[in-house]
Amino acid sequence: MTRHEEEKLRSMREILLIAIQREEEAYQFYIGARQCARTPVEEEMFTRLAAQEQQHKKTLETQLAEINAQLEIDRALSYDI
């Protein structure tokens, strides 16, 4: 892997870390909003929205794990044996 490719992966990693944090914040927002729901329909809507944020976060965490694995593989291959 070239230095440019490694820098790109590291940049993507940072973006994913920020996105994961934002998904967590959105999840917390919808959970809080659910507590303020005035009707069962509103409560269900906020529950669904919170669940969607959890799924988004899980997807991003999977992508982050793949990037971390690639960086680890490249780091291991870069050592002279």
Secondary structure, 3 states (H helix, E strand, C coil): CCHHHHHHHHHHHHHHHHHHHHHHHHHHHHHHHHHCCCCHHHHHHHHHHHHHHHHHHHHHHHHHHHHHHHHHHHHHHHCCC
